[in-house]
């Protein structure tokens, strides 16, 4: 699958842009990224802190009959995004807390927000991905937040991160026909060894 790329300087949230693009029929399969967002959101209406320098991406596509169900994409998206983070965090522990948080060394480094909208009887899945690349908020829940720079002492080039994320999603859909059932080993092998603990 080829995704049409949309780049923005500033948005409310990349998921909001995806919804707008779907409604305006600007693209069936889209990959959106922005330098900043001022109304980023997480699950259950929670606010996602969107500091400049971190990564804000949304991927959207129609849910076809031969695709996994929308709730099964929670595992798939976690596997894909985990595999990308692992590229920049070698020898670090990467795991995920269901349904949508990715942890780096036991601390939250990424959140994934899935949304489904229906237009003309066709369902679209929107996958919002926020990765703490150079900064992370102070949060008080069970899992503390962290960022890639803090954990690795290396500054990541966001363009390289975006390129790999785009490539992994493209590869997943290209190989989707060979996926007979949803198994973590199958999924991670298909996207080059993403880590799920």
C-alpha positions in Angstrom: 0.0 0.0 0.0 1.2 3.5 -0.8 0.4 6.3 1.5 0.0 9.9 0.4 2.2 12.1 2.6 0.9 15.3 4.2 3.3 17.5 6.0 2.2 20.4 8.3 4.0 23.0 10.4 1.4 23.3 13.1 -2.0 21.5 13.6 -4.6 21.0 16.3 -3.8 17.3 16.2 -2.7 15.0 13.4 -5.8 12.8 14.0 -8.0 15.9 13.5 -6.3 16.6 10.2 -6.8 12.9 9.2 -10.5 13.1 9.9 -10.8 16.3 7.9 -8.9 14.8 4.9 -11.0 11.7 4.9 -14.2 13.8 4.9 -12.8 16.0 2.1 -11.7 12.9 0.2 -8.2 14.2 -0.1 -6.7 10.8 0.3 -7.8 7.2 0.9 -4.5 6.1 2.5 -2.6 8.9 4.2 0.5 9.5 6.3 0.4 12.8 8.2 3.2 14.4 10.2 3.5 17.8 11.9 6.2 19.8 13.6 3.8 20.8 16.4 0.2 20.3 17.6 -1.6 22.4 20.1 -4.5 20.1 21.0 -3.0 16.6 21.0 -5.1 14.0 22.7 -4.8 10.6 24.1 -7.4 7.9 24.9 -10.5 8.7 26.9 -10.1 12.4 26.1 -6.9 12.8 27.9 -4.5 15.6 26.8 -1.3 14.5 25.0 1.6 17.0 25.8 3.0 17.9 22.4 6.4 19.6 22.9 8.1 20.7 19.8 10.9 18.3 18.8 8.9 15.2 19.5 7.1 13.2 16.9 3.4 13.6 15.9 2.1 11.3 13.2 -1.2 9.9 12.0 -1.7 7.1 9.5 -5.2 6.5 8.0 -6.7 3.9 5.6 -10.0 2.2 4.9 -10.7 -1.0 6.8 -11.1 -3.6 4.0 -12.7 -7.0 4.3 -9.4 -8.9 4.2 -7.8 -6.6 6.9 -7.7 -7.4 10.6 -10.4 -5.9 12.7 -9.9 -2.5 14.2 -9.4 -3.8 17.7 -6.8 -6.3 16.4 -4.8 -3.3 15.1 -3.9 -2.3 18.7 -1.4 -5.2 18.7 -0.3 -4.6 15.2 0.3 -0.9 15.7 2.2 -1.5 19.0 4.4 -4.0 17.2 5.2 -1.7 14.3 5.9 1.3 16.4 7.9 -0.7 18.9 10.1 -2.0 16.1 10.8 1.6 14.9 11.7 2.8 18.4 14.0 -0.2 18.8 16.0 1.0 15.8 17.1 4.0 17.9 17.2 2.3 21.3 19.4 -0.7 20.8 19.8 -2.9 23.9 17.0 -1.1 25.7 13.9 -2.8 27.1 10.9 -2.0 25.0 7.5 -3.3 26.0 3.9 -2.2 25.7 1.1 -1.6 28.1 -2.3 -2.5 26.6 -4.0 -1.1 24.8 -1.9 1.8 23.6 1.3 2.8 25.5 4.8 1.8 24.6 7.3 1.7 27.4 11.1 2.3 27.2 13.0 0.9 30.2 9.6 0.7 32.0 8.6 4.3 31.3 6.2 5.7 28.8 7.8 6.9 25.6 4.9 6.6 23.1 1.2 6.7 23.0 -1.0 5.4 20.2 -4.6 6.7 19.6 -6.8 4.7 17.4 -10.1 6.2 16.0 -12.6 4.8 13.6 -14.8 7.0 11.5 -17.5 6.0 8.9 -18.0 7.9 5.7 -20.4 6.7 3.0 -20.7 3.3 4.7 -16.9 2.9 4.6 -14.9 2.6 7.8 -11.5 4.3 8.1 -9.0 3.6 10.8 -6.9 6.5 12.0 -3.7 5.7 14.0 -2.2 8.6 15.9 1.3 8.1 17.1 3.1 10.4 19.6 6.7 9.6 20.4 8.7 11.5 23.1 11.9 12.0 21.1 13.7 14.8 23.0 11.4 15.7 26.0 8.7 14.1 28.1 6.1 15.5 30.5 6.0 14.9 34.2 3.1 12.5 34.8 2.0 11.1 38.1 0.4 7.8 37.2 2.0 4.3 37.6 4.2 4.7 34.6 6.6 7.6 34.5 7.4 9.3 31.1 10.7 9.3 29.3 12.2 10.2 25.9 14.6 8.6 23.5 17.3 11.3 24.1 17.2 10.8 27.9 17.4 7.0 27.6 20.1 6.8 24.9 22.0 10.0 25.2 21.7 10.3 21.4 19.7 12.8 19.5 17.4 11.2 16.9 16.8 12.8 13.5 13.0 13.0 13.3 13.1 12.7 9.5 14.8 9.4 9.7 12.3 8.2 12.3 9.4 9.2 10.1 11.0 7.5 7.1 11.4 4.2 9.0 7.8 4.4 10.4 6.4 5.0 6.9 8.5 2.1 5.5 7.3 -0.3 8.2 3.6 0.5 7.7 4.1 0.1 3.9 5.8 -3.2 4.3 3.1 -4.5 6.7 0.3 -3.8 4.2 2.4 -5.2 1.3 2.8 -8.5 3.2 -0.7 -8.5 4.7 -2.0 -11.2 2.3 0.5 -13.7 3.9 -0.8 -13.1 7.4 -3.2 -16.0 8.2 -3.8 -15.3 11.8 -2.8 -12.7 14.4 0.2 -14.0 16.2 2.8 -11.7 17.8 5.7 -13.7 16.3 4.2 -13.5 12.8 3.6 -9.8 13.1 7.0 -8.9 14.5 8.8 -11.1 12.0 6.9 -9.4 9.2 8.1 -5.9 10.3 11.7 -6.9 11.0 11.8 -7.9 14.6 9.7 -5.5 16.6 9.8 -6.2 20.3 6.8 -7.0 22.4 7.4 -8.2 26.0 
